[in-house]
Amino acid sequence: MQNLELTFRKEYKSGLRFVLKRIPGLLSVSMGIIVGTGSSFESAEENGISHFLEHMMFKGTEKRTAFDISKDMDTIGAQVNAFTSKDITCYYAKAPSESAGQAFEILADLFLHSNFPMEEMDREKSVVLEEIAMTEDTPDELCMDILAEAYFGNTGYGKTILGTSDNVKRFTQKALLKYIRDRYNPKNIVVSIAGNIEFKEAEELVEQYLESVFVAYPFQDRQKDIQFTKRHLYKFKDIEQVHLALAYPSVAREDARMEATMILNSVLGGGMSSRLFQKVREEMGLAYTVYSYLSNFTEGGQLNIYAGVNAKNLQRATDVIFAIIADIQQNLFTEEEFLRGKAQIKSNIILGQENTATQMIQYGKHMLYNDALLDIEKRIDKIDNLTLEDCRAAMQANFDKAYLATAVVGKIEKGLTL
């Protein structure tokens, strides 16, 4: 069972939630402020604002310049960063345990007191526009963005995290402040800390630098506009490889079949011993890179497949991928493959427990999504008790070709035969 002496949670009057995973014996601590917002919550006109706001949070506060934020973190040997995804935005710092208080004060300062200087805003727009242009020059990333659009359309999870160039150019200080008011409500925020720090010390930091500043006010969460378009999209690019991606429907994040689906994915394309890697790359030499992965959200999920191939091998590689999936659907897989997949996903969970940043994100996201403490031991027990029949039952929620979406980027003149 979960060691309750090492895991804590607290909810404050403002609605802010705090979760701590203590890891005695380490010399460091990771501290994150996680907001339940990202590109899937944005309107068409806002698309990209979550990510742009994340950038602007580092451009100066009432008492620190952008350089001061970096300098003050470097002075105590700490690291600070942030990321935006489809449904969360996370600001985090990692520091030696002895410097946790100083690092958290800086993190809270940039989170609460950023003042978005106009000159920094104009400069950062140029930076983000270059980031968008870079994606256009990174065909595998571009292919995945197009795949999301093919599966979800221009709604919900189909929106890109970076947004559009036109949107970024239009963002104003007023728009950022309104978005903060709408989405950065303490009821939509979790502070997650993992590492070698006492609960009392961590609690005092959260209360001093965040809860004492927050004011409770009504929060109306947004309903995501989610559609399933099942399209097949192609983009011509004068490059040597053709990038192929496929998306099948899969299970939601908290579905009881999640762990069994993870084993399905592991056997299909989750590693070097997987069916895709061994057949498409090792046996047939059709691709250098081929793999599958899961994208699981509250409302549903995707099982995605990617391969980079020569244009003349595109249809052949696609046919082989479909044949591998059909074989798994008809015959499932061997006991050896099942045990290997089980060991792989169990190992990934266990190894993640040795990284404070990984645990900070895991515990924080679970609290945000489920308003509950993550129980790692319970999840490992569930994996240990999985059977081949559980994987067979999970098959019903995966690989439905009637809802297949595809994306192809490269020097192509016609689409695929599906």
C-alpha positions as CSV (number, residue, x, y, z in Angstrom):
1,M,0.0,0.0,0.0
2,Q,0.9,3.7,-0.3
3,N,3.4,4.9,2.4
4,L,1.2,7.6,3.8
5,E,4.1,8.9,5.9
6,L,5.8,10.0,2.7
7,T,2.9,11.4,0.7
8,F,0.8,14.4,1.7
9,R,-2.0,16.5,0.3
10,K,-3.8,19.6,1.4
11,E,-6.5,21.9,0.0
12,Y,-6.6,25.5,0.9
13,K,-9.5,28.0,1.3
14,S,-8.7,29.5,-2.1
15,G,-9.2,26.1,-3.7
16,L,-5.4,25.6,-4.3
17,R,-4.3,22.0,-3.9
18,F,-0.9,20.9,-2.7
19,V,0.7,17.5,-2.9
20,L,4.1,16.3,-1.7
21,K,6.0,13.1,-2.3
22,R,8.9,13.0,0.2
23,I,11.9,11.0,-0.9
24,P,14.4,10.8,2.0
25,G,18.0,10.2,1.1
26,L,18.1,12.4,-1.9
27,L,19.9,15.8,-2.0
28,S,17.4,17.7,-4.2
29,V,13.8,18.6,-4.6
30,S,11.6,19.4,-7.6
31,M,8.8,22.0,-7.2
32,G,6.0,22.6,-9.7
33,I,3.0,24.8,-10.1
34,I,0.6,23.1,-12.5
35,V,-2.3,24.8,-14.1
36,G,-5.1,22.9,-15.7
37,T,-5.0,24.7,-19.0
38,G,-3.5,24.2,-22.4
39,S,-4.2,24.4,-26.1
40,S,-7.3,22.1,-25.9
41,F,-9.1,24.7,-23.7
42,E,-8.4,27.6,-26.1
43,S,-10.8,29.2,-28.5
44,A,-9.8,29.5,-32.1
45,E,-8.8,33.1,-31.6
46,E,-6.8,32.2,-28.4
47,N,-5.0,29.2,-29.9
48,G,-1.3,29.5,-28.8
49,I,-2.0,31.8,-25.8
50,S,-1.3,29.2,-23.1
51,H,2.2,28.6,-24.6
52,F,2.9,32.3,-25.2
53,L,1.9,33.2,-21.7
54,E,4.2,30.5,-20.4
55,H,7.1,32.2,-22.3
56,M,6.1,35.7,-21.0
57,M,6.1,34.6,-17.3
58,F,9.9,34.5,-17.5
59,K,10.3,38.1,-18.9
60,G,10.3,40.1,-15.7
61,T,8.3,40.7,-12.5
62,E,7.7,43.6,-10.3
63,K,11.1,43.1,-8.6
64,R,13.1,41.0,-11.0
65,T,14.1,41.5,-14.7
66,A,14.2,38.5,-17.0
67,F,18.0,38.3,-16.4
68,D,17.5,38.5,-12.6
69,I,15.2,35.4,-12.7
70,S,17.9,33.4,-14.4
71,K,20.8,34.9,-12.3
72,D,19.0,34.4,-9.0
73,M,18.3,30.7,-9.8
74,D,21.9,30.2,-11.0
75,T,23.3,31.7,-7.8
76,I,21.7,29.0,-5.7
77,G,22.5,26.2,-8.2
78,A,18.8,25.7,-9.1
79,Q,17.1,25.1,-12.5
80,V,13.9,26.7,-13.6
81,N,11.8,26.0,-16.7
82,A,8.2,25.4,-17.9
83,F,6.2,23.6,-20.5
84,T,2.8,23.7,-22.1
85,S,0.8,20.7,-23.3
86,K,-2.6,20.1,-24.7
87,D,-4.2,20.3,-21.2
88,I,-1.7,21.5,-18.6
89,T,0.9,24.3,-18.2
90,C,3.6,23.6,-15.7
91,Y,6.2,26.0,-14.2
92,Y,8.9,24.2,-12.2
93,A,12.2,24.4,-10.4
94,K,14.7,21.9,-9.3
95,A,17.1,22.8,-6.5
96,P,19.4,21.3,-3.8
97,S,17.2,20.7,-0.8
98,E,19.1,23.3,1.2
99,S,18.0,25.9,-1.4
100,A,14.4,24.8,-1.8
101,G,13.0,27.9,-0.1
102,Q,14.9,30.4,-2.2
103,A,14.0,28.5,-5.4
104,F,10.3,28.4,-4.6
105,E,10.2,32.1,-3.8
106,I,11.6,32.9,-7.3
107,L,9.2,30.4,-8.9
108,A,6.2,31.9,-7.1
109,D,7.4,35.5,-8.0
110,L,7.5,34.8,-11.7
111,F,4.2,32.9,-11.5
112,L,2.3,35.6,-9.6
113,H,4.0,38.9,-10.4
114,S,5.0,38.8,-14.0
115,N,4.4,42.3,-15.5
116,F,4.7,41.5,-19.2
117,P,6.9,44.4,-20.4
118,M,5.9,45.6,-23.9
119,E,9.4,45.5,-25.2
120,E,9.8,41.9,-24.0
121,M,6.4,41.0,-25.4
122,D,7.3,42.2,-28.9
123,R,10.7,40.4,-28.7
124,E,9.1,37.1,-27.4
125,K,6.5,37.2,-30.2
126,S,9.5,37.0,-32.7
127,V,10.9,34.1,-30.7
128,V,7.6,32.1,-30.8
129,L,7.2,32.8,-34.5
130,E,10.6,31.3,-35.1
131,E,9.5,28.3,-33.0
132,I,6.5,27.9,-35.2
133,A,8.7,28.2,-38.3
134,M,11.1,25.6,-36.8
135,T,8.2,23.1,-36.5
136,E,7.5,23.5,-40.3
137,D,11.2,22.5,-40.8
138,T,10.9,19.5,-38.5
139,P,8.8,17.1,-40.6
140,D,8.2,14.5,-37.9
141,E,6.8,17.1,-35.5
142,L,4.8,18.6,-38.3
143,C,3.4,15.2,-39.1
144,M,2.2,14.7,-35.5
145,D,0.5,18.1,-35.5
146,I,-1.3,17.2,-38.7
147,L,-2.2,13.8,-37.3
148,A,-3.9,15.6,-34.3
149,E,-5.8,17.8,-36.8
150,A,-6.8,14.7,-38.9
151,Y,-8.2,13.0,-35.8
152,F,-9.8,15.9,-33.9
153,G,-10.2,18.6,-36.6
154,N,-9.5,22.2,-35.6
155,T,-11.1,21.7,-32.2
156,G,-10.0,20.5,-28.8
157,Y,-6.9,18.3,-28.9
158,G,-6.6,19.1,-32.7
159,K,-5.3,22.5,-31.9
160,T,-1.5,22.9,-31.9
161,I,0.2,24.0,-28.7
162,L,2.2,26.8,-30.5
163,G,-0.9,28.2,-32.1
164,T,-1.0,30.2,-35.4
165,S,1.4,33.0,-36.4
166,D,-1.5,35.4,-36.9
167,N,-2.8,34.7,-33.3
168,V,0.6,35.2,-31.8
169,K,1.1,38.5,-33.6
170,R,-2.3,39.7,-32.1
171,F,-1.8,38.8,-28.5
172,T,-1.8,41.8,-26.1
173,Q,-1.1,42.3,-22.4
174,K,-4.9,42.7,-21.9
175,A,-5.5,39.3,-23.5
176,L,-2.8,37.6,-21.3
177,L,-4.3,39.1,-18.2
178,K,-7.8,38.0,-19.1
179,Y,-6.6,34.5,-19.8
180,I,-4.9,34.4,-16.4
181,R,-8.1,35.6,-14.8
182,D,-10.1,32.9,-16.6
183,R,-7.8,30.0,-16.3
184,Y,-5.2,30.6,-13.6
185,N,-7.8,30.3,-10.8
186,P,-6.4,28.7,-7.6
187,K,-9.2,26.1,-8.0
188,N,-7.5,25.1,-11.3
189,I,-3.9,25.0,-9.8
190,V,-1.9,22.2,-8.1
191,V,1.4,22.8,-6.4
192,S,3.4,19.5,-6.5
193,I,6.7,18.9,-4.7
194,A,8.8,15.8,-4.8
195,G,12.2,15.2,-3.2
196,N,14.0,15.5,0.1
197,I,12.0,18.1,2.0
198,E,9.9,17.9,5.1
199,F,6.2,18.4,4.9
200,K,6.2,21.3,7.3
201,E,8.8,23.2,5.3
202,A,7.1,22.6,2.0
203,E,3.7,23.5,3.5
204,E,5.1,26.8,4.8
205,L,6.5,27.7,1.4
206,V,3.2,27.1,-0.3
207,E,1.3,29.1,2.3
208,Q,3.8,32.0,2.5
209,Y,4.3,32.5,-1.3
210,L,1.1,31.4,-2.9
211,E,-1.9,30.8,-0.6
212,S,-1.4,34.1,1.3
213,V,-1.6,35.9,-2.0
214,F,-4.5,34.0,-3.7
215,V,-8.0,35.2,-3.3
216,A,-10.9,32.7,-3.8
217,Y,-13.2,33.6,-6.6
218,P,-15.7,31.6,-8.7
219,F,-14.2,29.3,-11.3
220,Q,-16.2,28.0,-14.3
221,D,-14.1,25.4,-16.2
222,R,-14.4,25.5,-20.0
223,Q,-16.0,22.7,-21.9
224,K,-13.7,21.5,-24.6
225,D,-15.0,21.3,-28.1
226,I,-14.0,17.8,-29.1
227,Q,-14.9,16.2,-32.4
228,F,-13.6,13.2,-34.2
229,T,-13.1,13.9,-37.9
230,K,-11.3,10.7,-39.0
231,R,-9.6,12.5,-41.9
232,H,-6.6,11.5,-44.0
233,L,-4.3,14.6,-44.5
234,Y,-1.3,15.0,-46.7
235,K,1.2,17.8,-46.9
236,F,3.8,18.1,-49.7
237,K,7.3,18.9,-48.6
238,D,10.4,18.6,-50.8
239,I,12.4,16.4,-48.4
240,E,14.0,13.0,-48.8
241,Q,11.9,11.0,-46.4
242,V,8.1,10.6,-46.2
243,H,6.7,10.8,-42.6
244,L,3.7,8.6,-41.9
245,A,1.5,8.7,-38.8
246,L,-1.7,6.9,-38.0
247,A,-4.1,7.4,-35.1
248,Y,-6.6,4.8,-33.8
249,P,-9.1,5.4,-31.0
250,S,-7.9,4.2,-27.6
251,V,-8.9,4.4,-24.0
252,A,-9.3,7.4,-21.7
253,R,-6.7,8.3,-19.1
254,E,-8.5,6.7,-16.2
255,D,-10.1,3.8,-18.1
256,A,-9.8,0.4,-16.3
257,R,-8.3,-1.0,-19.4
258,M,-5.4,1.5,-19.4
259,E,-2.7,-0.8,-18.2
260,A,-3.7,-3.6,-20.6
261,T,-3.7,-1.1,-23.4
262,M,-0.1,-0.1,-22.4
263,I,0.9,-3.7,-22.9
264,L,-0.8,-3.8,-26.3
265,N,1.2,-0.7,-27.3
266,S,4.4,-2.1,-25.9
267,V,4.1,-5.3,-28.0
268,L,3.1,-3.3,-31.1
269,G,5.7,-0.6,-31.2
270,G,7.0,0.3,-27.7
271,G,10.5,-0.8,-28.0
272,M,13.2,-2.6,-30.0
273,S,11.7,-6.0,-29.5
274,S,8.2,-4.8,-30.6
275,R,6.5,-6.1,-33.7
276,L,6.8,-2.9,-35.6
277,F,10.5,-2.5,-35.0
278,Q,11.4,-6.1,-35.7
279,K,9.2,-6.4,-38.9
280,V,9.3,-3.0,-40.5
281,R,12.9,-2.1,-39.6
282,E,14.9,-5.2,-38.8
283,E,13.4,-7.7,-41.1
284,M,12.2,-5.6,-44.1
285,G,14.5,-2.5,-43.8
286,L,11.6,-0.2,-44.7
287,A,12.3,2.4,-42.0
288,Y,15.0,3.7,-39.7
289,T,12.5,5.0,-37.2
290,V,9.2,3.3,-36.4
291,Y,7.3,3.1,-33.2
292,S,3.9,3.5,-31.5
293,Y,2.8,5.5,-28.5
294,L,-0.4,6.4,-26.5
295,S,-2.0,9.8,-26.1
296,N,-4.5,9.5,-23.4
297,F,-6.8,12.3,-22.3
298,T,-9.8,12.6,-19.9
299,E,-12.3,12.2,-22.7
300,G,-10.6,9.5,-24.7
301,G,-7.3,8.5,-26.2
302,Q,-5.3,7.7,-29.3
303,L,-3.0,4.9,-30.2
304,N,-0.5,6.5,-32.6
305,I,2.0,4.9,-35.0
306,Y,4.8,6.7,-36.7
307,A,7.3,5.7,-39.4
308,G,9.8,7.6,-41.5
309,V,10.2,5.8,-44.9
310,N,11.5,6.3,-48.5
311,A,8.7,7.6,-50.7
312,K,8.7,4.5,-52.9
313,N,8.2,2.3,-49.8
314,L,5.3,4.3,-48.3
315,Q,2.4,2.1,-49.4
316,R,4.4,-1.1,-48.7
317,A,5.3,0.0,-45.1
318,T,1.7,1.0,-44.5
319,D,0.4,-2.4,-45.7
320,V,2.9,-4.1,-43.4
321,I,1.8,-2.0,-40.4
322,F,-1.8,-2.9,-41.1
323,A,-0.9,-6.6,-41.4
324,I,0.9,-6.5,-38.0
325,I,-2.2,-4.9,-36.4
326,A,-4.5,-7.4,-38.0
327,D,-2.4,-10.3,-36.7
328,I,-2.5,-8.9,-33.2
329,Q,-6.3,-8.4,-33.5
330,Q,-6.8,-12.0,-34.7
331,N,-4.2,-13.9,-32.7
332,L,-3.3,-11.4,-29.9
333,F,0.4,-12.2,-29.0
334,T,2.5,-14.8,-27.2
335,E,2.9,-15.3,-23.5
336,E,6.6,-14.3,-23.9
337,E,5.6,-11.0,-25.6
338,F,3.0,-10.4,-22.9
339,L,5.4,-10.9,-20.1
340,R,8.0,-8.7,-21.8
341,G,5.5,-5.9,-22.3
342,K,4.4,-6.2,-18.7
343,A,8.0,-6.0,-17.5
344,Q,8.6,-3.0,-19.7
345,I,5.7,-0.8,-18.5
346,K,6.3,-1.8,-14.9
347,S,10.0,-0.9,-15.2
348,N,9.1,2.5,-16.7
349,I,7.0,3.3,-13.7
350,I,9.6,2.1,-11.2
351,L,12.5,3.9,-12.8
352,G,10.4,7.1,-12.9
353,Q,10.2,7.0,-9.1
354,E,13.9,7.7,-9.0
355,N,13.5,11.1,-10.7
356,T,12.1,13.9,-8.6
357,A,10.9,15.9,-11.6
358,T,9.0,12.8,-13.0
359,Q,7.4,12.3,-9.6
360,M,6.5,15.9,-9.2
361,I,4.7,15.9,-12.6
362,Q,3.0,12.5,-12.0
363,Y,1.6,13.3,-8.6
364,G,0.7,16.8,-9.6
365,K,-1.2,15.8,-12.7
366,H,-3.0,13.0,-10.9
367,M,-4.2,15.4,-8.2
368,L,-5.3,17.9,-10.9
369,Y,-7.2,15.3,-12.9
370,N,-8.6,13.2,-10.1
371,D,-8.4,15.2,-6.9
372,A,-6.7,12.3,-5.3
373,L,-3.2,11.1,-4.3
374,L,-1.5,8.9,-6.8
375,D,-1.0,5.3,-5.5
376,I,2.0,3.9,-7.3
377,E,2.0,0.6,-5.4
378,K,-1.7,0.0,-6.4
379,R,-0.9,0.6,-10.0
380,I,2.1,-1.8,-9.9
381,D,-0.1,-4.4,-8.3
382,K,-2.7,-4.0,-11.1
383,I,0.0,-4.5,-13.7
384,D,1.3,-7.6,-11.8
385,N,-2.2,-9.1,-11.9
386,L,-2.9,-8.5,-15.6
387,T,-3.6,-11.5,-17.8
388,L,-3.5,-12.1,-21.5
389,E,-7.3,-12.1,-21.4
390,D,-7.2,-8.6,-20.0
391,C,-5.3,-7.5,-23.1
392,R,-7.8,-9.4,-25.3
393,A,-10.6,-7.4,-23.7
394,A,-8.7,-4.1,-24.1
395,M,-8.4,-4.9,-27.8
396,Q,-12.1,-3.9,-28.2
397,A,-11.2,-0.2,-27.3
398,N,-8.2,-0.1,-29.8
399,F,-7.5,-0.5,-33.5
400,D,-11.0,0.4,-34.8
401,K,-10.2,1.1,-38.4
402,A,-13.6,2.8,-38.9
403,Y,-12.1,5.7,-36.9
404,L,-8.6,5.7,-38.3
405,A,-7.0,9.0,-39.1
406,T,-3.7,9.4,-41.0
407,A,-1.1,12.1,-41.8
408,V,1.6,12.0,-44.4
409,V,4.3,14.6,-44.9
410,G,6.8,14.5,-47.7
411,K,7.4,14.4,-51.5
412,I,4.1,12.7,-52.4
413,E,1.8,13.0,-55.3
414,K,-1.1,10.9,-54.2
415,G,-2.6,9.5,-51.0
416,L,-2.5,6.0,-49.4
417,T,-4.6,3.1,-50.1
418,L,-6.2,2.3,-46.7
